[in-house]
Amino acid sequence: MSAQTVFISGANGYIAQHTVVQLLKKGYNVVGQVRSAAKGDALAKDLKNSHFSYEVVEVLEQEGAFDEALTKHPEVTVFLHTASPATFSAEDNERDVIIPAVNGTKNVLKSIKKVAPQIKKVIVTSSAVAAGDINELEDPKFVGGEDTWNPITYEEAVKGDPVAAYQGSKKFAELAAWDFVKAEKPNFKLTTVLPVYVFGPQAFVSGLKSLNLTAQVVANILDLKRDDAVPAMENSFADVRDIALGHIAAFENDTAAGKRLLITSGRFNFQRIVDIVRESFPKLADKLPVGTPASKNIFDHYNKLNDSNAREVVGIEYIPLEKTIVDHIGQILENRN
């Protein structure tokens, strides 16, 4: 019996690269979508695996964008849609962020139904901000997760700041996916994955050249000076390697069909991250601010987001903050010029 083939959009992304690596290790064949041959060649060079190939789809927002790529690969039975715009510098929220996210998702699903009826599982990467406003998610008393939605309206997302546009794009793209399945009744089962802040090392050192937004959050710690104040930021996090595992478990486990999987390992704040870096990398201890060191158990009394679906489906003990930060910062330090 030949290995199952998985198609993954946005294959050169932070989460997607780890997902591809793990898929290949598990014996799957992988077809990755990239926006240029140069990006596909670079990923193939990093992977060094004959079971990976790629297809160039430059513009995801065009209807039928995936028709040709999927027609060429009738062996594909699983589709992971990880590609979505993530920018906080758009000139026009609706044109540059919301519509591309919504149409990109809808066009993928339309193409699958039209030309790839053999695909039985579709996993769409959403975000925890589709489950709750970012200010709610920052609040340790917030109760929500897999069964809640961000209250933001379309008008608020269009007229709001870049954060509102991002939140709206995630909410309305995920809703578009669920609405499509309800209305069109395709052959495939849908599952959505909702990551919180995603930290952890890059799949390949080449990824350090252009860190994505959440990976840069941790990298910014290294720019702090001794006399700087420790930034007052707190939220939930997950290790990128666990997020990748979650995408795979979402199609390997039949109980995930029709569910939203919110993946979160726990809470973080900058003070705790600084503490971990100072403790784990002694050479940085005198270069970074001390702040007010926090207890390792500082988050134990906080409410936990509802992630029961994901915990059941993924079925592993998630990577703790300490290992995530040490691996993340260690990779950066090891490869600095």
Secondary structure, 3 states (H helix, E strand, C coil): CCCCEEEEECCCCHHHHHHHHHHHHCCCEEEEEECCHHHHHHHHHHHCCCCEEEEECCCCCCCCCCHHHHHCCCCEEEEEECCCCCCCCCCCHHHHHHHHHHHHHHHHHHHHHHHCCCCCEEEEECCHHHCCCHHHHHCCCCCCECCCCCCCCHHHHHHCCHHHHHHHHHHHHHHHHHHHHHHHCCCCEEEEEEECEEECCCCCHHHHHCCCHHHHHHHHHHHCCCCCCCCCCEEEEEEHHHHHHHHHHHHHCHHHCCCEEEECCEEEEHHHHHHHHHHHCHHHCCCCCCCCCCCCCCCCCCCCCECHHHHHHHCCCCCCHHHHHHHHHHHHHHCCC
